[in-house]
């Protein structure tokens, strides 16, 4: 069965942040035991991103300053 990410939290489930450095955690997924992930702010270039090991806390730096972002994992 393929892995499907069903939920995750950002910055301890905060509704907003003033920092472009965020921490993603509490990844919940269905399927086999996932061990790797890719992350990107655009769906179009996620396949060019490297596979990284899943850890309890995933540090990520958003590409810009203040505004709304979509993160693809």
PyMOL commands that set and color helices and strands:
alter all, ss='L'
color gray80, all
select helices_A, chain A and resi 46-48
alter helices_A, ss='H'
color red, helices_A
select strands_A, chain A and resi 4-10+21-30+36-37+52-53+57-61
alter strands_A, ss='S'
color yellow, strands_A
deselect
rebuild
show_as cartoon
